[in-house]
């Protein structure tokens, strides 16, 4: 007998990597999706890149680095400096929602390519509005909303369906569900990389995927087989300890983190979660956390592989992917000793339920402190509506826990005190919760089950119970709550919370109601107190797929044509933007000096404007109408130098363009945060703008501006924002010498003949400069580059 000496840490690591390589080779025959049986997971290629990068960097890798670097176009030569290097990556797939897909497809048509180079899908979820009856104020419900949406949006749906058939894109029909839930159910897999034309694409991080929200031009690059460019993200580590219990939900993790990092604290970084606390979070709960990571500006958020992911994969009919992930698990987590650029720890055992808002998703308040906060701030205390669902919280588990609370209240004879609406995340979730009795419980509580769509979360809410300008409070399980975001009313105070807390507050009737401590009165006058919610993570009887809403690309696409009516007011083929003329920009008007928060909702509103997402000229009529003019504190009211009067922002921009006057926008901090909508970059380009000059910008918006041939510039000194007046003219000097790291001087010309020179900075790299010179990234691509 003898005792074997323990292996060294290095030997163990080598053995683990060898096993991973062998497993990776075995996994090359596993399909990425049941719907795409001939497209395979490339764990072998990911593993090969990881080994190259590990050898080059000679240090432990975070999980985020493994997956990002695992998708490098050339791992041997790529520069790999977090926060500095530009990476060229090969994502596994592309997903597009119908509002952004219109412009992405129109750009793809302009490329002249015959088909998408990677698996790509279109999801019809944004154009379906929740409607209330003008007389009764009751929600009409999912069936009525769907019928109206199909009639209203027929030409857009026909366009997208025909484009899918022509270019080989999977098409999910209206009613199928919200893009991110569909991706989680059918396409996401641990270790994969995808991009999506929606800022909440990171939802797939709940299944261990590196999923990044982008503009349509980025999607076109990947669909064209061109490497996708991303600045190497920094990595923020979030260590989760303890265990979720009782009223605390996964949503509270990201609500707490938003309060810590603010809306721009994650900019340029991937948020990577780890720690023993992961064991108490379901796969869809992880998706919730990753989804709302968009609200802290993160490039994406990711969880390492856990057994709960395997459970979800098997429950959604993908046991082979679960097995493959388990075999590849050594690469689906951070290396021991991996270093993070910032480290945050959250103890789940002491974490409290939160309400975030109003008007910004990073104003975090524990529910236990809301009474004092409301009294201090003067927010409307009475709750007018509670809405659950959206891409953030519409899983089976979310619905089960909310239905449990509704049942508790109804059984006790407690009536709801606010309007209650429920948006299922997908047809599969809807059919399953209907079968399992949850829909009946919601309806017993006067809840309206809406269409399987985004609905009020993105402003698709024809609200009738509150008039515009009327102060009121709503609580939702959504992700975003900017001014007028949900119902178009700037006086609606929107608060974001978990589905459980929203449901309890519907019965409490107040944003200060704390179900953990407060009691309610039943109809008979007795005291009632909620018990902590419970709901199964996954349906014990399996999922009910419901109606088949998927259109597979035809095998024979010869002769297929894309359907566009030449007289359409909703769809318009794109004309190429003009190339740069090779000169500095001089005597440019300041179109508007925007004060304070200016999100993509302020730049290019959603809601009723969604119908014009495929028609650039028409949708440009909403450009910056939600921004506050620093000159007068008003929205959509700026001084027009041509007419000499005050007028709307888009109208003034059109006058300047017609008069041959170039113009710039001056903006505040984190300009362009929020949605990935590239219309916020296309519109200023279309209307004659040349530069967006701000204190700072959100990542996606900055990239979108570059893609469309605009100059996204920032003040070197943020205080110089105050040097520019709304009626000044500016010269941009140094554009002719534009190079990586170069500086540009903005000469601010005052009405009295004096001028001030203000230094500006940019983040252009060499390729992006070529986009600018060509007039857009699409122009550059079409020249054969």
MARGU-160707 format. One record per residue (C-alpha): residue in one letter; x, y, z. Coordinates in steps of 0.25 Angstrom, whole numbers. Last residue first. Layout:
BEGIN
SITE   aa      xx      yy      zz
SITE    A       X       Y       Z
...
***
This chain:
BEGIN
SITE   aa      xx      yy      zz
SITE    X     -56     187    -188
SITE    X     -64     185    -201
SITE    X     -69     199    -203
SITE    X     -82     194    -197
SITE    X     -76     192    -184
SITE    X     -71     207    -183
SITE    X     -85     212    -187
SITE    X     -91     203    -176
SITE    X     -81     208    -166
SITE    X     -86     222    -169
SITE    X     -81     235    -177
SITE    X     -69     228    -183
SITE    X     -60     237    -175
SITE    X     -67     234    -162
SITE    X     -67     219    -164
SITE    X     -52     220    -167
SITE    X     -50     227    -154
SITE    X     -57     215    -148
SITE    X     -47     206    -154
SITE    X     -35     214    -148
SITE    X     -41     216    -134
SITE    X     -50     227    -130
SITE    X     -52     230    -115
SITE    X     -53     245    -115
SITE    X     -48     257    -107
SITE    X     -52     272    -107
SITE    X     -44     284    -103
SITE    X     -52     297    -103
SITE    X     -47     310    -110
SITE    X     -55     323    -106
SITE    X     -60     333    -116
SITE    X     -63     348    -116
SITE    X     -72     354    -127
SITE    X     -83     359    -117
SITE    X     -92     348    -122
SITE    X     -82     338    -117
SITE    X     -74     328    -125
SITE    X     -70     315    -117
SITE    X     -58     309    -124
SITE    X     -58     294    -121
SITE    X     -44     288    -122
SITE    X     -42     274    -125
SITE    X     -32     265    -119
SITE    X     -25     252    -125
SITE    X     -25     239    -118
SITE    X     -28     231    -130
SITE    X     -28     240    -142
SITE    X     -36     252    -147
SITE    X     -26     262    -154
SITE    X     -37     268    -163
SITE    X     -46     268    -151
SITE    X     -36     277    -144
SITE    X     -45     289    -142
SITE    X     -60     288    -139
SITE    X     -66     302    -141
SITE    X     -78     306    -132
SITE    X     -89     316    -133
SITE    X     -96     321    -120
SITE    X    -111     322    -118
SITE    X    -112     311    -108
SITE    X     -99     316    -100
SITE    X     -87     308     -98
SITE    X     -77     311     -87
SITE    X     -86     304     -77
SITE    X     -83     290     -83
SITE    X     -68     294     -81
SITE    X     -70     289     -67
SITE    X     -69     275     -72
SITE    X     -54     277     -75
SITE    X     -49     269     -87
SITE    X     -63     271     -92
SITE    X     -68     259    -100
SITE    X     -70     256    -115
SITE    X     -79     247    -123
SITE    X     -76     251    -138
SITE    X     -87     245    -147
SITE    X     -85     236    -158
SITE    X     -96     226    -155
SITE    X     -88     215    -149
SITE    X     -81     226    -140
SITE    X     -94     230    -134
SITE    X     -98     216    -132
SITE    X     -85     213    -124
SITE    X     -88     225    -115
SITE    X    -102     221    -113
SITE    X     -98     207    -109
SITE    X     -88     212     -99
SITE    X     -95     223     -92
SITE    X     -90     237     -93
SITE    X     -82     247     -85
SITE    X     -81     262     -83
SITE    X     -87     264     -97
SITE    X     -84     268    -111
SITE    X     -93     261    -122
SITE    X     -87     265    -135
SITE    X     -91     266    -150
SITE    X    -106     269    -151
SITE    X    -113     270    -164
SITE    X    -127     264    -161
SITE    X    -123     250    -165
SITE    X    -111     249    -157
SITE    X    -119     254    -145
SITE    X    -130     244    -147
SITE    X    -120     232    -149
SITE    X    -114     233    -136
SITE    X    -126     233    -127
SITE    X    -132     223    -138
SITE    X    -121     214    -133
SITE    X    -130     209    -122
SITE    X    -122     202    -111
SITE    X    -131     207    -100
SITE    X    -126     214     -88
SITE    X    -115     224     -87
SITE    X    -113     234     -99
SITE    X    -106     245     -91
SITE    X     -99     240     -79
SITE    X     -96     254     -74
SITE    X    -101     266     -81
SITE    X    -103     269     -96
SITE    X     -99     280    -106
SITE    X    -105     276    -120
SITE    X     -98     281    -133
SITE    X    -103     287    -146
SITE    X     -99     289    -160
SITE    X    -107     300    -167
SITE    X    -110     297    -182
SITE    X    -123     305    -182
SITE    X    -131     293    -184
SITE    X    -123     286    -173
SITE    X    -125     297    -163
SITE    X    -140     297    -166
SITE    X    -141     282    -164
SITE    X    -134     284    -150
SITE    X    -143     295    -146
SITE    X    -155     286    -149
SITE    X    -149     274    -142
SITE    X    -147     283    -129
SITE    X    -160     290    -129
SITE    X    -161     305    -130
SITE    X    -157     318    -124
SITE    X    -156     330    -134
SITE    X    -145     336    -142
SITE    X    -149     328    -154
SITE    X    -135     323    -159
SITE    X    -129     324    -145
SITE    X    -140     315    -139
SITE    X    -140     317    -123
SITE    X    -144     304    -117
SITE    X    -157     298    -111
SITE    X    -158     283    -111
SITE    X    -158     282     -96
SITE    X    -157     295     -87
SITE    X    -146     299     -77
SITE    X    -144     312     -85
SITE    X    -130     313     -90
SITE    X    -126     299     -85
SITE    X    -136     292     -94
SITE    X    -141     280     -87
SITE    X    -141     267     -96
SITE    X    -154     260    -100
SITE    X    -156     266    -114
SITE    X    -141     261    -116
SITE    X    -145     256    -130
SITE    X    -159     252    -131
SITE    X    -161     257    -145
SITE    X    -149     248    -149
SITE    X    -159     236    -149
SITE    X    -165     241    -162
SITE    X    -152     242    -169
SITE    X    -147     229    -164
SITE    X    -158     220    -168
SITE    X    -157     206    -162
SITE    X    -158     211    -147
SITE    X    -171     219    -151
SITE    X    -181     211    -143
SITE    X    -172     212    -131
SITE    X    -176     227    -130
SITE    X    -188     224    -122
SITE    X    -180     219    -110
SITE    X    -165     221    -113
SITE    X    -159     234    -112
SITE    X    -146     237    -120
SITE    X    -136     246    -112
SITE    X    -144     247     -99
SITE    X    -146     232     -99
SITE    X    -132     230    -103
SITE    X    -129     237     -90
SITE    X    -126     251     -87
SITE    X    -125     254     -72
SITE    X    -121     268     -69
SITE    X    -121     280     -79
SITE    X    -120     279     -94
SITE    X    -114     290    -101
SITE    X    -121     290    -114
SITE    X    -118     292    -129
SITE    X    -105     299    -126
SITE    X    -102     304    -140
SITE    X     -90     301    -148
SITE    X     -81     312    -153
SITE    X     -70     302    -157
SITE    X     -68     287    -158
SITE    X     -54     284    -162
SITE    X     -52     279    -176
SITE    X     -51     265    -183
SITE    X     -65     266    -189
SITE    X     -70     254    -181
SITE    X     -78     244    -189
SITE    X     -93     246    -192
SITE    X    -103     237    -185
SITE    X    -108     225    -193
SITE    X    -123     225    -196
SITE    X    -131     216    -188
SITE    X    -144     209    -193
SITE    X    -156     214    -186
SITE    X    -166     207    -177
SITE    X    -177     213    -169
SITE    X    -184     224    -177
SITE    X    -184     214    -189
SITE    X    -186     219    -203
SITE    X    -175     210    -209
SITE    X    -182     198    -202
SITE    X    -171     189    -197
SITE    X    -171     173    -197
SITE    X    -158     167    -198
SITE    X    -157     157    -210
SITE    X    -155     142    -210
SITE    X    -151     137    -224
SITE    X    -141     126    -219
SITE    X    -143     124    -204
SITE    X    -143     109    -204
SITE    X    -142     103    -190
SITE    X    -152     113    -185
SITE    X    -148     120    -172
SITE    X    -156     115    -160
SITE    X    -168     123    -156
SITE    X    -171     121    -141
SITE    X    -184     124    -134
SITE    X    -189     110    -131
SITE    X    -200     112    -120
SITE    X    -197     107    -106
SITE    X    -184     101    -103
SITE    X    -190      95     -90
SITE    X    -177      94     -80
SITE    X    -175      82     -71
SITE    X    -185      76     -61
SITE    X    -177      81     -49
SITE    X    -176      95     -55
SITE    X    -162     101     -52
SITE    X    -158     110     -41
SITE    X    -170     106     -33
SITE    X    -177     118     -26
SITE    X    -177     123     -11
SITE    X    -180     137      -6
SITE    X    -178     141       9
SITE    X    -191     140      16
SITE    X    -200     153      14
SITE    X    -206     159      26
SITE    X    -221     160      28
SITE    X    -229     167      39
SITE    X    -244     165      40
SITE    X    -254     175      36
SITE    X    -263     165      28
SITE    X    -259     170      15
SITE    X    -244     168      19
SITE    X    -236     178      25
SITE    X    -221     179      22
SITE    X    -208     177      31
SITE    X    -194     183      30
SITE    X    -181     176      33
SITE    X    -176     167      22
SITE    X    -186     173      13
SITE    X    -180     187      13
SITE    X    -190     197       8
SITE    X    -183     210       5
SITE    X    -187     210     -10
SITE    X    -201     210      -6
SITE    X    -214     202     -10
SITE    X    -210     190      -1
SITE    X    -217     180     -11
SITE    X    -209     185     -23
SITE    X    -197     187     -13
SITE    X    -196     171     -11
SITE    X    -196     169     -26
SITE    X    -185     179     -28
SITE    X    -177     173     -17
SITE    X    -178     159     -23
SITE    X    -175     164     -37
SITE    X    -162     171     -32
SITE    X    -160     186     -32
SITE    X    -159     198     -41
SITE    X    -166     211     -37
SITE    X    -172     220     -47
SITE    X    -177     234     -43
SITE    X    -187     238     -54
SITE    X    -186     253     -56
SITE    X    -179     253     -69
SITE    X    -191     245     -75
SITE    X    -187     237     -87
SITE    X    -192     224     -81
SITE    X    -180     215     -78
SITE    X    -168     224     -80
SITE    X    -174     238     -77
SITE    X    -161     241     -69
SITE    X    -152     229     -68
SITE    X    -156     217     -61
SITE    X    -148     205     -67
SITE    X    -147     190     -63
SITE    X    -162     186     -62
SITE    X    -168     179     -49
SITE    X    -177     191     -48
SITE    X    -182     201     -38
SITE    X    -191     213     -42
SITE    X    -192     227     -35
SITE    X    -200     238     -39
SITE    X    -200     253     -42
SITE    X    -209     257     -54
SITE    X    -203     264     -65
SITE    X    -208     254     -76
SITE    X    -221     248     -70
SITE    X    -222     236     -62
SITE    X    -232     224     -64
SITE    X    -230     224     -79
SITE    X    -217     219     -82
SITE    X    -214     214     -97
SITE    X    -201     207     -92
SITE    X    -190     203    -102
SITE    X    -180     212     -94
SITE    X    -169     201     -94
SITE    X    -173     194     -81
SITE    X    -187     197     -84
SITE    X    -188     186     -95
SITE    X    -175     177     -96
SITE    X    -183     166    -102
SITE    X    -190     153     -99
SITE    X    -204     160     -99
SITE    X    -210     165     -86
SITE    X    -216     157     -75
SITE    X    -225     167     -67
SITE    X    -225     165     -52
SITE    X    -238     167     -45
SITE    X    -233     158     -34
SITE    X    -241     146     -39
SITE    X    -235     149     -52
SITE    X    -221     147     -46
SITE    X    -225     134     -39
SITE    X    -232     129     -52
SITE    X    -219     132     -60
SITE    X    -211     125     -49
SITE    X    -219     112     -51
SITE    X    -208     102     -56
SITE    X    -214     102     -70
SITE    X    -214     117     -71
SITE    X    -200     118     -65
SITE    X    -195     108     -76
SITE    X    -202     114     -88
SITE    X    -196     128     -84
SITE    X    -182     123     -81
SITE    X    -181     116     -94
SITE    X    -188     128    -102
SITE    X    -177     137     -96
SITE    X    -173     147     -85
SITE    X    -187     148     -79
SITE    X    -192     162     -77
SITE    X    -201     164     -65
SITE    X    -209     176     -62
SITE    X    -215     181     -48
SITE    X    -223     194     -46
SITE    X    -222     198     -32
SITE    X    -229     195     -19
SITE    X    -230     180     -20
SITE    X    -241     173     -11
SITE    X    -238     165       1
SITE    X    -248     154       3
SITE    X    -238     144      10
SITE    X    -238     135      -2
SITE    X    -236     147     -11
SITE    X    -224     152      -3
SITE    X    -217     138      -2
SITE    X    -220     135     -17
SITE    X    -214     148     -22
SITE    X    -201     145     -13
SITE    X    -200     131     -20
SITE    X    -202     137     -33
SITE    X    -190     146     -32
SITE    X    -181     135     -27
SITE    X    -186     126     -39
SITE    X    -185     137     -49
SITE    X    -170     140     -45
SITE    X    -167     125     -45
SITE    X    -173     123     -59
SITE    X    -165     135     -64
SITE    X    -170     149     -67
SITE    X    -160     158     -59
SITE    X    -150     166     -67
SITE    X    -156     164     -81
SITE    X    -169     170     -77
SITE    X    -178     164     -66
SITE    X    -185     171     -55
SITE    X    -193     184     -55
SITE    X    -199     191     -42
SITE    X    -208     203     -44
SITE    X    -213     215     -37
SITE    X    -205     214     -24
SITE    X    -208     225     -14
SITE    X    -195     231      -8
SITE    X    -193     242     -18
SITE    X    -178     246     -16
SITE    X    -176     258      -5
SITE    X    -161     255      -4
SITE    X    -160     254      11
SITE    X    -174     247      14
SITE    X    -171     238       2
SITE    X    -157     234       8
SITE    X    -162     232      22
SITE    X    -173     222      17
SITE    X    -164     216       7
SITE    X    -153     212      18
SITE    X    -157     197      19
SITE    X    -159     196       4
SITE    X    -144     198       3
SITE    X    -141     210      -6
SITE    X    -133     211     -18
SITE    X    -132     223     -28
SITE    X    -125     215     -39
SITE    X    -136     213     -48
SITE    X    -139     227     -51
SITE    X    -153     235     -52
SITE    X    -158     230     -38
SITE    X    -151     222     -34
SITE    X    -146     208     -29
SITE    X    -155     200     -19
SITE    X    -147     190     -11
SITE    X    -149     177      -4
SITE    X    -138     175       7
SITE    X    -124     168       6
SITE    X    -120     163      19
SITE    X    -119     148      15
SITE    X    -115     152       1
SITE    X    -102     158       5
SITE    X     -97     167      -6
SITE    X     -82     168      -9
SITE    X     -76     178     -19
SITE    X     -62     176     -26
SITE    X     -57     186     -36
SITE    X     -47     183     -47
SITE    X     -48     168     -44
SITE    X     -36     158     -42
SITE    X     -37     143     -45
SITE    X     -31     135     -33
SITE    X     -38     122     -37
SITE    X     -42     123     -51
SITE    X     -56     128     -54
SITE    X     -67     119     -58
SITE    X     -72     112     -71
SITE    X     -59     107     -75
SITE    X     -58      96     -65
SITE    X     -73      93     -68
SITE    X     -71      88     -82
SITE    X     -76      74     -78
SITE    X     -88      80     -70
SITE    X     -90      90     -82
SITE    X     -91      78     -92
SITE    X    -101      71     -83
SITE    X    -110      83     -82
SITE    X    -109      85     -97
SITE    X    -113      71     -99
SITE    X    -125      72     -89
SITE    X    -131      84     -97
SITE    X    -146      82     -96
SITE    X    -149      94     -88
SITE    X    -150      87     -75
SITE    X    -136      81     -78
SITE    X    -130      95     -81
SITE    X    -136     100     -68
SITE    X    -131      89     -59
SITE    X    -117      91     -65
SITE    X    -118     105     -62
SITE    X    -121     102     -48
SITE    X    -109      93     -47
SITE    X    -100     105     -49
SITE    X     -92     111     -60
SITE    X     -86     124     -58
SITE    X     -95     137     -57
SITE    X     -93     148     -67
SITE    X     -97     163     -68
SITE    X     -95     172     -81
SITE    X     -88     184     -86
SITE    X     -93     190     -73
SITE    X    -100     204     -73
SITE    X    -106     202     -59
SITE    X    -120     201     -65
SITE    X    -115     190     -75
SITE    X    -112     181     -63
SITE    X    -128     180     -63
SITE    X    -127     168     -71
SITE    X    -116     161     -64
SITE    X    -123     161     -51
SITE    X    -136     156     -57
SITE    X    -128     145     -65
SITE    X    -122     141     -52
SITE    X    -137     139     -47
SITE    X    -140     131     -59
SITE    X    -129     122     -56
SITE    X    -133     121     -41
SITE    X    -126     127     -30
SITE    X    -123     121     -16
SITE    X    -110     114     -21
SITE    X    -104     127     -26
SITE    X    -102     132     -12
SITE    X     -90     123     -11
SITE    X     -82     133     -19
SITE    X     -81     138     -33
SITE    X     -87     149     -42
SITE    X     -80     156     -54
SITE    X     -84     170     -58
SITE    X     -78     173     -71
SITE    X     -72     187     -72
SITE    X     -71     199     -81
SITE    X     -82     206     -73
SITE    X     -86     199     -61
SITE    X     -86     212     -52
SITE    X     -95     219     -62
SITE    X    -109     218     -56
SITE    X    -104     217     -42
SITE    X     -94     207     -37
SITE    X     -99     205     -22
SITE    X    -114     208     -25
SITE    X    -114     200     -37
SITE    X    -108     188     -29
SITE    X    -119     189     -19
SITE    X    -130     188     -30
SITE    X    -121     177     -37
SITE    X    -121     168     -25
SITE    X    -136     172     -22
SITE    X    -140     166     -35
SITE    X    -135     152     -30
SITE    X    -146     153     -19
SITE    X    -147     156      -5
SITE    X    -161     154       2
SITE    X    -157     141       9
SITE    X    -143     137       6
SITE    X    -131     139      -3
SITE    X    -118     132       3
SITE    X    -105     137       8
SITE    X     -94     142      -1
SITE    X     -94     148     -15
SITE    X     -80     153     -20
SITE    X     -82     164     -31
SITE    X     -69     165     -39
SITE    X     -68     177     -49
SITE    X     -61     173     -61
SITE    X     -55     183     -71
SITE    X     -59     182     -85
SITE    X     -50     180     -97
SITE    X     -56     191    -107
SITE    X     -65     183    -116
SITE    X     -65     181    -131
SITE    X     -73     170    -138
SITE    X     -65     162    -148
SITE    X     -72     163    -162
SITE    X     -81     151    -166
SITE    X     -92     160    -172
SITE    X    -101     156    -161
SITE    X     -90     161    -151
SITE    X     -89     174    -158
SITE    X    -104     176    -160
SITE    X    -106     174    -145
SITE    X     -95     185    -142
SITE    X    -103     194    -151
SITE    X    -116     191    -144
SITE    X    -111     196    -131
SITE    X    -106     187    -120
SITE    X    -110     180    -107
SITE    X    -100     169    -102
SITE    X    -102     155     -99
SITE    X     -90     147     -92
SITE    X     -98     134     -89
SITE    X     -98     128     -75
SITE    X    -113     124     -76
SITE    X    -117     136     -68
SITE    X    -107     144     -77
SITE    X    -119     143     -87
SITE    X    -125     155     -81
SITE    X    -113     163     -86
SITE    X    -122     166     -98
SITE    X    -129     177     -90
SITE    X    -123     188     -99
SITE    X    -130     183    -111
SITE    X    -124     180    -125
SITE    X    -118     167    -120
SITE    X    -104     161    -120
SITE    X    -100     147    -116
SITE    X     -89     140    -110
SITE    X     -89     125    -104
SITE    X     -83     120     -92
SITE    X     -96     114     -86
SITE    X    -107     114     -96
SITE    X    -118     124    -101
SITE    X    -127     120    -113
SITE    X    -140     114    -109
SITE    X    -146     118     -96
SITE    X    -136     129     -92
SITE    X    -137     135    -106
SITE    X    -153     134    -106
SITE    X    -152     141     -92
SITE    X    -143     152     -98
SITE    X    -151     154    -110
SITE    X    -165     156    -103
SITE    X    -175     146    -107
SITE    X    -181     138    -118
SITE    X    -193     147    -120
SITE    X    -188     154    -132
SITE    X    -180     144    -141
SITE    X    -166     139    -138
SITE    X    -158     139    -151
SITE    X    -146     132    -153
SITE    X    -137     139    -163
SITE    X    -132     132    -176
SITE    X    -131     145    -184
SITE    X    -143     144    -193
SITE    X    -153     137    -183
SITE    X    -149     146    -172
SITE    X    -150     158    -181
SITE    X    -164     153    -184
SITE    X    -168     152    -170
SITE    X    -162     166    -166
SITE    X    -170     173    -178
SITE    X    -183     165    -175
SITE    X    -182     169    -160
SITE    X    -179     183    -164
SITE    X    -191     184    -174
SITE    X    -200     177    -164
SITE    X    -197     187    -153
SITE    X    -211     192    -150
SITE    X    -219     179    -153
SITE    X    -209     171    -145
SITE    X    -209     181    -133
SITE    X    -224     182    -132
SITE    X    -226     166    -132
SITE    X    -215     165    -122
SITE    X    -220     176    -112
SITE    X    -234     169    -113
SITE    X    -228     156    -109
SITE    X    -219     161     -99
SITE    X    -229     169     -90
SITE    X    -238     181     -92
SITE    X    -233     187     -79
SITE    X    -244     194     -71
SITE    X    -246     209     -71
SITE    X    -261     206     -73
SITE    X    -263     218     -83
SITE    X    -250     219     -90
SITE    X    -247     204     -90
SITE    X    -233     202     -87
SITE    X    -223     197     -97
SITE    X    -209     190     -96
SITE    X    -202     193    -109
SITE    X    -195     182    -118
SITE    X    -184     188    -126
SITE    X    -172     183    -118
SITE    X    -173     168    -118
SITE    X    -171     163    -132
SITE    X    -158     155    -131
SITE    X    -148     154    -143
SITE    X    -137     143    -143
SITE    X    -123     141    -147
SITE    X    -114     129    -149
SITE    X    -101     134    -155
SITE    X     -97     138    -169
SITE    X    -110     144    -172
SITE    X    -114     143    -186
SITE    X    -113     149    -200
SITE    X    -105     161    -197
SITE    X    -108     175    -204
SITE    X    -103     183    -193
SITE    X    -115     192    -194
SITE    X    -125     181    -191
SITE    X    -117     179    -178
SITE    X    -119     193    -175
SITE    X    -134     192    -177
SITE    X    -134     179    -168
SITE    X    -127     187    -157
SITE    X    -137     198    -158
SITE    X    -149     189    -157
SITE    X    -142     180    -147
SITE    X    -142     191    -137
SITE    X    -157     191    -135
SITE    X    -159     177    -138
SITE    X    -149     171    -128
SITE    X    -136     166    -133
SITE    X    -127     154    -129
SITE    X    -113     151    -135
SITE    X    -105     138    -133
SITE    X     -92     132    -130
SITE    X     -84     144    -128
SITE    X     -70     145    -135
SITE    X     -62     156    -129
SITE    X     -52     167    -132
SITE    X     -47     174    -120
SITE    X     -43     188    -118
SITE    X     -33     190    -106
SITE    X     -35     200     -95
SITE    X     -44     196     -84
SITE    X     -38     182     -82
SITE    X     -25     181     -90
SITE    X     -24     169     -99
SITE    X     -18     173    -113
SITE    X     -23     162    -123
SITE    X     -11     154    -129
SITE    X     -13     140    -126
SITE    X     -28     140    -122
SITE    X     -32     144    -136
SITE    X     -47     146    -138
SITE    X     -49     145    -123
SITE    X     -61     137    -118
SITE    X     -53     131    -106
SITE    X     -48     144    -102
SITE    X     -62     149     -99
SITE    X     -66     135     -93
SITE    X     -53     133     -84
SITE    X     -52     148     -81
SITE    X     -66     148     -75
SITE    X     -63     136     -67
SITE    X     -51     143     -61
SITE    X     -37     138     -65
SITE    X     -26     134     -57
SITE    X     -12     139     -61
SITE    X      -2     137     -72
SITE    X      -8     147     -82
SITE    X      -2     140     -94
SITE    X      -4     126     -89
SITE    X     -18     128     -84
SITE    X     -22     135     -97
SITE    X     -17     123    -105
SITE    X     -24     113     -96
SITE    X     -37     121     -96
SITE    X     -37     122    -111
SITE    X     -36     107    -113
SITE    X     -47     105    -103
SITE    X     -56     114    -110
SITE    X     -53     107    -123
SITE    X     -56      93    -117
SITE    X     -69      99    -110
SITE    X     -74     102    -124
SITE    X     -89      99    -122
SITE    X     -95      94    -135
SITE    X    -105     100    -146
SITE    X    -111      88    -154
SITE    X    -122      86    -144
SITE    X    -127     100    -144
SITE    X    -141     100    -137
SITE    X    -136      90    -126
SITE    X    -125     101    -123
SITE    X    -110     102    -123
SITE    X    -109      87    -128
SITE    X     -99      78    -121
SITE    X     -89      72    -131
SITE    X     -77      79    -126
SITE    X     -79      75    -112
SITE    X     -69      63    -113
SITE    X     -58      73    -116
SITE    X     -61      82    -105
SITE    X     -61      70     -95
SITE    X     -47      66     -99
SITE    X     -42      81     -98
SITE    X     -49      82     -84
SITE    X     -42      69     -79
SITE    X     -29      75     -83
SITE    X     -32      88     -77
SITE    X     -36      81     -64
SITE    X     -23      73     -64
SITE    X     -15      85     -66
SITE    X     -22      92     -55
SITE    X     -20      80     -46
SITE    X      -5      80     -50
SITE    X      -4      95     -47
SITE    X     -10      93     -33
SITE    X       0      82     -30
SITE    X      -5      68     -30
SITE    X      -6      61     -16
SITE    X       4      50     -14
SITE    X      -2      36     -15
SITE    X      -1      28      -2
SITE    X       4      14      -3
SITE    X       0       0       0
***
